[in-house]
Structures are given as C-alpha cells and as structure tokens.
Amino acid sequence: MWEISNKYNIMQEQDGKYIFGVVKVGDKGQIVIPRDARKQYDIKPGDSLMVLGDQKGMAFIKTEVFQGLIDQAMEGLSK
C-alpha cells in the first residue's frame, strides 16, 4: 500500500514504482522534473526525453533508453 506523507514532497517506492510529487505546468507548457526523479533516472540538463501517453496519462523516458528497448525488440525479431 502506498504511503503518502506529504501532498507535495513525496518519494515513496513500492514494487519499483515511485511517486515523486506534484508539478505545475507553466505558461509555456513547461514542468520542472523533481530533483529526486532526475537523480533516480540520471536525467541531466540537455538530455532528450520521449513523451509517451495513453487515455490514462503520460510518461517520460530518456530517448537512449527507449532506443535500447527498440533495438532489443528488433534483435528478437531477427532471430
């Protein structure tokens, strides 16, 4: 069960899943990725992130991680 101790400053882990907090969208559509999330996923200034989504919401993944997943899938198809 998730434990939410503070509405805005959360970093709880359960089964490898995290809640890092709440962010606000600025006038230009920008958000600030919480420091703990940047540290956990090694996100540095200048990194490119792919934005994925479905009817339930959206997620971010580093482009090189996504490319690695695609490469693995393609290798599996060629065997």
Biopython code that builds the backbone (N, CA, C, O; Angstrom):
import numpy as np
from Bio.PDB.StructureBuilder import StructureBuilder

atoms = [
    (1, "MET", "N", (0.845, -1.180, 0.000)),
    (1, "MET", "CA", (0.000, 0.000, 0.000)),
    (1, "MET", "C", (0.890, 1.243, 0.000)),
    (1, "MET", "O", (1.897, 1.301, 0.706)),
    (2, "TRP", "N", (0.502, 2.230, -0.800)),
    (2, "TRP", "CA", (1.259, 3.488, -0.854)),
    (2, "TRP", "C", (1.070, 4.271, 0.431)),
    (2, "TRP", "O", (-0.022, 4.307, 0.998)),
    (3, "GLU", "N", (2.122, 4.885, 0.875)),
    (3, "GLU", "CA", (2.045, 5.805, 2.000)),
    (3, "GLU", "C", (2.333, 7.198, 1.488)),
    (3, "GLU", "O", (3.435, 7.479, 1.016)),
    (4, "ILE", "N", (1.354, 8.064, 1.579)),
    (4, "ILE", "CA", (1.539, 9.438, 1.129)),
    (4, "ILE", "C", (1.605, 10.315, 2.367)),
    (4, "ILE", "O", (0.610, 10.522, 3.063)),
    (5, "SER", "N", (2.804, 10.826, 2.623)),
    (5, "SER", "CA", (3.022, 11.570, 3.853)),
    (5, "SER", "C", (2.905, 13.075, 3.674)),
    (5, "SER", "O", (2.643, 13.794, 4.637)),
    (6, "ASN", "N", (3.094, 13.555, 2.461)),
    (6, "ASN", "CA", (3.072, 14.994, 2.226)),
    (6, "ASN", "C", (2.568, 15.213, 0.809)),
    (6, "ASN", "O", (3.095, 14.620, -0.133)),
    (7, "LYS", "N", (1.584, 16.032, 0.649)),
    (7, "LYS", "CA", (0.938, 16.218, -0.651)),
    (7, "LYS", "C", (1.900, 16.629, -1.754)),
    (7, "LYS", "O", (1.692, 16.262, -2.910)),
    (8, "TYR", "N", (2.946, 17.379, -1.432)),
    (8, "TYR", "CA", (3.806, 17.919, -2.477)),
    (8, "TYR", "C", (5.238, 17.405, -2.472)),
    (8, "TYR", "O", (5.973, 17.675, -3.421)),
    (9, "ASN", "N", (5.658, 16.693, -1.470)),
    (9, "ASN", "CA", (7.050, 16.271, -1.386)),
    (9, "ASN", "C", (7.128, 14.775, -1.128)),
    (9, "ASN", "O", (7.448, 14.348, -0.019)),
    (10, "ILE", "N", (6.839, 13.985, -2.142)),
    (10, "ILE", "CA", (6.717, 12.547, -1.969)),
    (10, "ILE", "C", (7.797, 11.829, -2.763)),
    (10, "ILE", "O", (8.055, 12.166, -3.918)),
    (11, "MET", "N", (8.419, 10.849, -2.148)),
    (11, "MET", "CA", (9.211, 9.902, -2.924)),
    (11, "MET", "C", (9.064, 8.560, -2.229)),
    (11, "MET", "O", (9.911, 8.164, -1.429)),
    (12, "GLN", "N", (8.004, 7.882, -2.536)),
    (12, "GLN", "CA", (7.752, 6.565, -1.980)),
    (12, "GLN", "C", (7.993, 5.550, -3.078)),
    (12, "GLN", "O", (7.741, 5.814, -4.254)),
    (13, "GLU", "N", (8.482, 4.386, -2.683)),
    (13, "GLU", "CA", (8.735, 3.321, -3.647)),
    (13, "GLU", "C", (7.942, 2.107, -3.235)),
    (13, "GLU", "O", (7.926, 1.720, -2.067)),
    (14, "GLN", "N", (7.282, 1.511, -4.212)),
    (14, "GLN", "CA", (6.589, 0.253, -3.993)),
    (14, "GLN", "C", (6.704, -0.570, -5.254)),
    (14, "GLN", "O", (6.272, -0.143, -6.325)),
    (15, "ASP", "N", (7.276, -1.730, -5.133)),
    (15, "ASP", "CA", (7.413, -2.626, -6.283)),
    (15, "ASP", "C", (8.085, -1.951, -7.468)),
    (15, "ASP", "O", (7.700, -2.182, -8.614)),
    (16, "GLY", "N", (9.092, -1.113, -7.200)),
    (16, "GLY", "CA", (9.824, -0.451, -8.270)),
    (16, "GLY", "C", (9.100, 0.725, -8.894)),
    (16, "GLY", "O", (9.530, 1.225, -9.934)),
    (17, "LYS", "N", (8.019, 1.180, -8.292)),
    (17, "LYS", "CA", (7.261, 2.329, -8.813)),
    (17, "LYS", "C", (7.367, 3.470, -7.817)),
    (17, "LYS", "O", (7.411, 3.249, -6.607)),
    (18, "TYR", "N", (7.408, 4.675, -8.325)),
    (18, "TYR", "CA", (7.638, 5.845, -7.483)),
    (18, "TYR", "C", (6.568, 6.907, -7.684)),
    (18, "TYR", "O", (5.959, 7.015, -8.748)),
    (19, "ILE", "N", (6.361, 7.679, -6.640)),
    (19, "ILE", "CA", (5.624, 8.939, -6.725)),
    (19, "ILE", "C", (6.615, 9.999, -6.283)),
    (19, "ILE", "O", (7.094, 9.970, -5.149)),
    (20, "PHE", "N", (6.928, 10.933, -7.170)),
    (20, "PHE", "CA", (7.945, 11.938, -6.859)),
    (20, "PHE", "C", (7.360, 13.268, -6.421)),
    (20, "PHE", "O", (8.100, 14.122, -5.933)),
    (21, "GLY", "N", (6.083, 13.471, -6.574)),
    (21, "GLY", "CA", (5.479, 14.715, -6.149)),
    (21, "GLY", "C", (4.545, 15.269, -7.203)),
    (21, "GLY", "O", (4.174, 14.584, -8.156)),
    (22, "VAL", "N", (4.178, 16.503, -7.014)),
    (22, "VAL", "CA", (3.260, 17.209, -7.901)),
    (22, "VAL", "C", (4.018, 18.351, -8.562)),
    (22, "VAL", "O", (4.763, 19.073, -7.899)),
    (23, "VAL", "N", (3.829, 18.516, -9.865)),
    (23, "VAL", "CA", (4.444, 19.636, -10.574)),
    (23, "VAL", "C", (3.348, 20.467, -11.217)),
    (23, "VAL", "O", (2.258, 19.970, -11.501)),
    (24, "LYS", "N", (3.650, 21.731, -11.440)),
    (24, "LYS", "CA", (2.710, 22.623, -12.121)),
    (24, "LYS", "C", (3.222, 22.911, -13.519)),
    (24, "LYS", "O", (4.429, 22.980, -13.751)),
    (25, "VAL", "N", (2.301, 23.076, -14.439)),
    (25, "VAL", "CA", (2.629, 23.412, -15.815)),
    (25, "VAL", "C", (2.687, 24.931, -15.923)),
    (25, "VAL", "O", (1.753, 25.632, -15.533)),
    (26, "GLY", "N", (3.811, 25.432, -16.463)),
    (26, "GLY", "CA", (3.974, 26.868, -16.637)),
    (26, "GLY", "C", (3.248, 27.380, -17.874)),
    (26, "GLY", "O", (2.633, 26.607, -18.609)),
    (27, "ASP", "N", (3.323, 28.674, -18.096)),
    (27, "ASP", "CA", (2.650, 29.323, -19.223)),
    (27, "ASP", "C", (3.052, 28.746, -20.569)),
    (27, "ASP", "O", (2.237, 28.696, -21.490)),
    (28, "LYS", "N", (4.291, 28.314, -20.694)),
    (28, "LYS", "CA", (4.791, 27.760, -21.958)),
    (28, "LYS", "C", (4.663, 26.242, -22.020)),
    (28, "LYS", "O", (5.226, 25.613, -22.917)),
    (29, "GLY", "N", (3.923, 25.639, -21.071)),
    (29, "GLY", "CA", (3.752, 24.195, -21.059)),
    (29, "GLY", "C", (4.910, 23.453, -20.423)),
    (29, "GLY", "O", (4.994, 22.230, -20.530)),
    (30, "GLN", "N", (5.797, 24.167, -19.767)),
    (30, "GLN", "CA", (6.975, 23.544, -19.168)),
    (30, "GLN", "C", (6.681, 23.052, -17.757)),
    (30, "GLN", "O", (5.849, 23.612, -17.043)),
    (31, "ILE", "N", (7.393, 21.978, -17.370)),
    (31, "ILE", "CA", (7.353, 21.494, -15.997)),
    (31, "ILE", "C", (8.781, 21.355, -15.503)),
    (31, "ILE", "O", (9.720, 21.290, -16.295)),
    (32, "VAL", "N", (8.936, 21.309, -14.199)),
    (32, "VAL", "CA", (10.229, 21.019, -13.597)),
    (32, "VAL", "C", (10.148, 19.596, -13.069)),
    (32, "VAL", "O", (9.293, 19.285, -12.239)),
    (33, "ILE", "N", (11.033, 18.733, -13.546)),
    (33, "ILE", "CA", (11.080, 17.354, -13.074)),
    (33, "ILE", "C", (11.709, 17.379, -11.687)),
    (33, "ILE", "O", (12.800, 17.925, -11.520)),
    (34, "PRO", "N", (11.045, 16.800, -10.689)),
    (34, "PRO", "CA", (11.582, 16.834, -9.329)),
    (34, "PRO", "C", (13.009, 16.279, -9.256)),
    (34, "PRO", "O", (13.363, 15.337, -9.965)),
    (35, "ARG", "N", (13.807, 16.882, -8.390)),
    (35, "ARG", "CA", (15.212, 16.514, -8.229)),
    (35, "ARG", "C", (15.396, 15.017, -7.977)),
    (35, "ARG", "O", (16.270, 14.390, -8.575)),
    (36, "ASP", "N", (14.575, 14.444, -7.092)),
    (36, "ASP", "CA", (14.712, 13.020, -6.790)),
    (36, "ASP", "C", (14.453, 12.155, -8.024)),
    (36, "ASP", "O", (15.092, 11.117, -8.199)),
    (37, "ALA", "N", (13.526, 12.573, -8.873)),
    (37, "ALA", "CA", (13.254, 11.829, -10.113)),
    (37, "ALA", "C", (14.440, 11.957, -11.067)),
    (37, "ALA", "O", (14.856, 10.975, -11.681)),
    (38, "ARG", "N", (14.987, 13.177, -11.190)),
    (38, "ARG", "CA", (16.156, 13.364, -12.062)),
    (38, "ARG", "C", (17.321, 12.503, -11.593)),
    (38, "ARG", "O", (18.034, 11.915, -12.407)),
    (39, "LYS", "N", (17.512, 12.432, -10.282)),
    (39, "LYS", "CA", (18.605, 11.632, -9.726)),
    (39, "LYS", "C", (18.352, 10.140, -9.962)),
    (39, "LYS", "O", (19.256, 9.422, -10.388)),
    (40, "GLN", "N", (17.139, 9.672, -9.692)),
    (40, "GLN", "CA", (16.803, 8.254, -9.856)),
    (40, "GLN", "C", (17.019, 7.782, -11.289)),
    (40, "GLN", "O", (17.502, 6.673, -11.513)),
    (41, "TYR", "N", (16.660, 8.629, -12.267)),
    (41, "TYR", "CA", (16.735, 8.233, -13.672)),
    (41, "TYR", "C", (17.899, 8.880, -14.417)),
    (41, "TYR", "O", (17.960, 8.831, -15.646)),
    (42, "ASP", "N", (18.823, 9.487, -13.667)),
    (42, "ASP", "CA", (20.036, 10.081, -14.235)),
    (42, "ASP", "C", (19.716, 11.050, -15.377)),
    (42, "ASP", "O", (20.317, 10.984, -16.449)),
    (43, "ILE", "N", (18.774, 11.933, -15.131)),
    (43, "ILE", "CA", (18.392, 12.940, -16.129)),
    (43, "ILE", "C", (19.228, 14.188, -15.880)),
    (43, "ILE", "O", (19.208, 14.767, -14.794)),
    (44, "LYS", "N", (19.959, 14.584, -16.911)),
    (44, "LYS", "CA", (20.858, 15.737, -16.824)),
    (44, "LYS", "C", (20.373, 16.843, -17.767)),
    (44, "LYS", "O", (19.624, 16.566, -18.704)),
    (45, "PRO", "N", (20.790, 18.088, -17.532)),
    (45, "PRO", "CA", (20.436, 19.168, -18.466)),
    (45, "PRO", "C", (20.873, 18.805, -19.884)),
    (45, "PRO", "O", (21.990, 18.328, -20.088)),
    (46, "GLY", "N", (20.013, 19.025, -20.842)),
    (46, "GLY", "CA", (20.317, 18.724, -22.236)),
    (46, "GLY", "C", (19.865, 17.344, -22.687)),
    (46, "GLY", "O", (19.836, 17.072, -23.887)),
    (47, "ASP", "N", (19.509, 16.460, -21.743)),
    (47, "ASP", "CA", (19.013, 15.137, -22.129)),
    (47, "ASP", "C", (17.701, 15.277, -22.899)),
    (47, "ASP", "O", (16.924, 16.204, -22.667)),
    (48, "SER", "N", (17.471, 14.344, -23.812)),
    (48, "SER", "CA", (16.210, 14.304, -24.554)),
    (48, "SER", "C", (15.310, 13.249, -23.937)),
    (48, "SER", "O", (15.745, 12.139, -23.629)),
    (49, "LEU", "N", (14.054, 13.613, -23.762)),
    (49, "LEU", "CA", (13.064, 12.689, -23.223)),
    (49, "LEU", "C", (11.951, 12.491, -24.234)),
    (49, "LEU", "O", (11.517, 13.444, -24.882)),
    (50, "MET", "N", (11.488, 11.258, -24.370)),
    (50, "MET", "CA", (10.343, 10.962, -25.214)),
    (50, "MET", "C", (9.112, 11.013, -24.320)),
    (50, "MET", "O", (9.138, 10.527, -23.189)),
    (51, "VAL", "N", (8.040, 11.598, -24.826)),
    (51, "VAL", "CA", (6.795, 11.681, -24.080)),
    (51, "VAL", "C", (5.851, 10.623, -24.642)),
    (51, "VAL", "O", (5.519, 10.639, -25.827)),
    (52, "LEU", "N", (5.427, 9.715, -23.786)),
    (52, "LEU", "CA", (4.518, 8.638, -24.168)),
    (52, "LEU", "C", (3.195, 8.855, -23.452)),
    (52, "LEU", "O", (3.163, 9.470, -22.386)),
    (53, "GLY", "N", (2.115, 8.364, -24.015)),
    (53, "GLY", "CA", (0.840, 8.520, -23.337)),
    (53, "GLY", "C", (-0.231, 7.600, -23.861)),
    (53, "GLY", "O", (-0.117, 7.020, -24.941)),
    (54, "ASP", "N", (-1.272, 7.483, -23.068)),
    (54, "ASP", "CA", (-2.474, 6.779, -23.467)),
    (54, "ASP", "C", (-3.666, 7.508, -22.834)),
    (54, "ASP", "O", (-3.534, 8.651, -22.397)),
    (55, "GLN", "N", (-4.812, 6.856, -22.784)),
    (55, "GLN", "CA", (-6.004, 7.506, -22.248)),
    (55, "GLN", "C", (-5.891, 7.818, -20.756)),
    (55, "GLN", "O", (-6.595, 8.690, -20.248)),
    (56, "LYS", "N", (-5.012, 7.111, -20.059)),
    (56, "LYS", "CA", (-4.884, 7.282, -18.607)),
    (56, "LYS", "C", (-3.896, 8.357, -18.199)),
    (56, "LYS", "O", (-3.996, 8.895, -17.096)),
    (57, "GLY", "N", (-2.935, 8.687, -19.071)),
    (57, "GLY", "CA", (-1.942, 9.679, -18.680)),
    (57, "GLY", "C", (-0.724, 9.641, -19.568)),
    (57, "GLY", "O", (-0.761, 9.116, -20.681)),
    (58, "MET", "N", (0.368, 10.208, -19.059)),
    (58, "MET", "CA", (1.595, 10.277, -19.844)),
    (58, "MET", "C", (2.793, 9.881, -18.998)),
    (58, "MET", "O", (2.739, 9.859, -17.769)),
    (59, "ALA", "N", (3.881, 9.566, -19.705)),
    (59, "ALA", "CA", (5.132, 9.193, -19.046)),
    (59, "ALA", "C", (6.285, 9.712, -19.884)),
    (59, "ALA", "O", (6.135, 9.965, -21.079)),
    (60, "PHE", "N", (7.430, 9.868, -19.250)),
    (60, "PHE", "CA", (8.646, 10.312, -19.915)),
    (60, "PHE", "C", (9.681, 9.203, -19.845)),
    (60, "PHE", "O", (9.764, 8.498, -18.839)),
    (61, "ILE", "N", (10.473, 9.039, -20.900)),
    (61, "ILE", "CA", (11.562, 8.075, -20.911)),
    (61, "ILE", "C", (12.718, 8.701, -21.687)),
    (61, "ILE", "O", (12.513, 9.351, -22.712)),
    (62, "LYS", "N", (13.935, 8.495, -21.184)),
    (62, "LYS", "CA", (15.098, 9.023, -21.906)),
    (62, "LYS", "C", (15.148, 8.378, -23.287)),
    (62, "LYS", "O", (14.894, 7.182, -23.427)),
    (63, "THR", "N", (15.474, 9.164, -24.296)),
    (63, "THR", "CA", (15.448, 8.649, -25.664)),
    (63, "THR", "C", (16.416, 7.495, -25.853)),
    (63, "THR", "O", (16.120, 6.565, -26.603)),
    (64, "GLU", "N", (17.587, 7.531, -25.177)),
    (64, "GLU", "CA", (18.528, 6.431, -25.358)),
    (64, "GLU", "C", (18.015, 5.141, -24.719)),
    (64, "GLU", "O", (18.317, 4.051, -25.204)),
    (65, "VAL", "N", (17.252, 5.252, -23.648)),
    (65, "VAL", "CA", (16.646, 4.066, -23.033)),
    (65, "VAL", "C", (15.587, 3.498, -23.974)),
    (65, "VAL", "O", (15.519, 2.288, -24.189)),
    (66, "PHE", "N", (14.764, 4.382, -24.530)),
    (66, "PHE", "CA", (13.734, 3.945, -25.472)),
    (66, "PHE", "C", (14.370, 3.281, -26.691)),
    (66, "PHE", "O", (13.904, 2.236, -27.145)),
    (67, "GLN", "N", (15.429, 3.884, -27.216)),
    (67, "GLN", "CA", (16.118, 3.309, -28.376)),
    (67, "GLN", "C", (16.669, 1.928, -28.044)),
    (67, "GLN", "O", (16.615, 1.024, -28.879)),
    (68, "GLY", "N", (17.199, 1.753, -26.833)),
    (68, "GLY", "CA", (17.696, 0.451, -26.410)),
    (68, "GLY", "C", (16.595, -0.601, -26.395)),
    (68, "GLY", "O", (16.825, -1.749, -26.774)),
    (69, "LEU", "N", (15.401, -0.211, -25.960)),
    (69, "LEU", "CA", (14.268, -1.137, -25.963)),
    (69, "LEU", "C", (13.870, -1.520, -27.389)),
    (69, "LEU", "O", (13.567, -2.680, -27.669)),
    (70, "ILE", "N", (13.873, -0.535, -28.281)),
    (70, "ILE", "CA", (13.546, -0.799, -29.685)),
    (70, "ILE", "C", (14.597, -1.732, -30.292)),
    (70, "ILE", "O", (14.253, -2.680, -30.997)),
    (71, "ASP", "N", (15.870, -1.464, -30.019)),
    (71, "ASP", "CA", (16.950, -2.313, -30.544)),
    (71, "ASP", "C", (16.794, -3.755, -30.063)),
    (71, "ASP", "O", (16.966, -4.694, -30.841)),
    (72, "GLN", "N", (16.468, -3.930, -28.782)),
    (72, "GLN", "CA", (16.267, -5.281, -28.247)),
    (72, "GLN", "C", (15.108, -5.975, -28.951)),
    (72, "GLN", "O", (15.204, -7.153, -29.297)),
    (73, "ALA", "N", (14.021, -5.255, -29.161)),
    (73, "ALA", "CA", (12.859, -5.829, -29.827)),
    (73, "ALA", "C", (13.206, -6.227, -31.258)),
    (73, "ALA", "O", (12.783, -7.283, -31.729)),
    (74, "MET", "N", (13.967, -5.395, -31.946)),
    (74, "MET", "CA", (14.345, -5.688, -33.322)),
    (74, "MET", "C", (15.270, -6.897, -33.387)),
    (74, "MET", "O", (15.165, -7.703, -34.312)),
    (75, "GLU", "N", (16.178, -7.036, -32.416)),
    (75, "GLU", "CA", (17.060, -8.201, -32.368)),
    (75, "GLU", "C", (16.243, -9.473, -32.210)),
    (75, "GLU", "O", (16.531, -10.490, -32.840)),
    (76, "GLY", "N", (15.220, -9.406, -31.361)),
    (76, "GLY", "CA", (14.372, -10.557, -31.135)),
    (76, "GLY", "C", (13.615, -10.963, -32.390)),
    (76, "GLY", "O", (13.358, -12.149, -32.598)),
    (77, "LEU", "N", (13.256, -10.006, -33.223)),
    (77, "LEU", "CA", (12.540, -10.306, -34.472)),
    (77, "LEU", "C", (13.455, -10.935, -35.512)),
    (77, "LEU", "O", (13.006, -11.725, -36.343)),
    (78, "SER", "N", (14.742, -10.585, -35.468)),
    (78, "SER", "CA", (15.657, -11.090, -36.499)),
    (78, "SER", "C", (16.196, -12.486, -36.159)),
    (78, "SER", "O", (16.906, -13.074, -36.975)),
    (79, "LYS", "N", (15.881, -13.026, -34.990)),
    (79, "LYS", "CA", (16.389, -14.354, -34.613)),
    (79, "LYS", "C", (15.475, -15.441, -35.114)),
    (79, "LYS", "O", (15.741, -16.622, -34.893)),
]
sb = StructureBuilder()
sb.init_structure("model")
sb.init_model(0)
sb.init_chain("A")
sb.init_seg("    ")
for serial, (resi, resn, name, xyz) in enumerate(atoms, 1):
    if name == "N":
        sb.init_residue(resn, " ", resi, " ")
    sb.init_atom(name, np.array(xyz, "f"), 0.0, 1.0, " ", f" {name:<3s}", serial, name[0])
structure = sb.get_structure()
